[in-house]
Amino acid sequence: MDEVDVHVEVEVNPTEDPEKVRKAVENIFGSVEFEVKTHGRGSLLIAKSKGIDGLTKLYNLLRRERIRDAARGVLFDGLEEKSTVFYLNKQVAYAGRISFSKPVAESPLGPIKVQIRCDNPRELIEWLAPKTT
């Protein structure tokens, strides 16, 4: 598979512990590089990784939780020319699980936004979440 860039953004609200938000991201993506930017009343935590290794934990979670078909639908819904975008529930990620969410209003603390860029996102989705039936 070609060059893969994983870009994760998550708002850290003033009421949240930044370490817990960081842990939520690490639970899904493993060890990633973090950067923090001021954002509104809180901050924005940005995590990046390069290569397929940054998706290994997500790959394994999708299998463990048996949600590949649901994941496949969400990934294809977010498909653009050279990327796919999806959102994860922050609280569920902190618990080490996966729950897809909408960009707004579904999760009271805001979602984790994930963008995966590569030359062939369809091929990436086939690897990450192949059909189970």
N, C-alpha and C positions, 0 to 999 in steps of 0.2 A: 504494500500500500504506500502511496505517496506521502509527502510531508503533511502532517496533521498538526493543527494549532488548536489548543483548547483554551477558551477565554471565559472565565467565570466572573460574574459581578453580583454582589449582594449588598444591600443596604444594611448598615448597622445602626439601629435606632438608638436614641439616647438611653432608653430603658434596658438595652441589651448588653450583655457582657461580650466584648469583641472576641475574647478567647473562645467562647462557646460558638460564635458564628464561624470562626476560623475552623473549629473542630468539625462543625457541620459540613463544611466544604471538604476537609481532609477525609471525612468518613466516606465520601463518594469518589473523590479524585486522588486520594493518597497524598504524598508530599508534593506540594506545588509551591511556586514562588508567589509570595503575597506582596501587595502594594496597597497602601491605604490613602484615600483621598477624602478631603472634606466634602460633605455633600448635604445640603440643606441643614437640618438641625442635628444630623448624625454624621456618619461617614460612610464611604463606599469602599468595600473590601474587594480588591481585584486579584484574582488568581490566574496564573497562566502556566501552561505546560506545553511542551512540544513533543511530538511523536506519539505513537500508538500506546506507549507505556502509560501515558497520562489517563488512558481510558480503561486500563486493565481492571481497576477496582469496580468501575461502573459496569463493565462487561460481566464480571463475576456476580455482582449484586442482581443484575437483571436475570441471571440464571437461577440464583439462589431463591429469589422471590417469585420466580415463574411468571414474570410479567413482560416477556419478550414481545408478545403480540401487541399488547397495549403500548409498549415503548416504541415499537415499529410504527404504529399509527401516529404517535406524537412526533416522532422524528421526521416522518414523511410530511406531516402537516407543516412543520417548520422549515421544510426544504427550500433553499434558494439555489442560485446557480452554483456557488462554490462553498456553501455552508448549510448547516441546519441549526436552528435555534429552538430551545425548549426551556421550560421553567420547572423548578423542583420546590417542593414544600420545605422550608428551612427547618421547622421543628422536627419533621420526620427524618430529615437528613442528619440532624444532630443525634437522633436515636440509631443512626447507622442503617436506615432503610430508605427506600425510594418511593416517593409519591409525586407524580407529575401535577403541576398546577397551572393556572392561567396567569398571564402577566400581572393582572391587578385584581384586587378585591377578594381573592379567594383565601389568601393566607393573611391573618391580621398583622404579621410582622414583615410582610413582603416576601416574595419568592427569591430563589437563587436563579439567576439568569445564566444560561449556558449557551455559548456559541462554539460550534466546532467547525473550523474551516479546513478544507482540503480540496484538491482538484476534482475528486470524484466522490461527493457526499453519498450518492446512492450505494456505491460499493462499500463505503464505511458503515452505512446503516445495515446492509446485508450481513456484514461481519458482526456488528454490535448486537443486532436484534433480528436474526434470521427467522423466517416463518417457522412456526412449530407444528402446523398442521399440513 
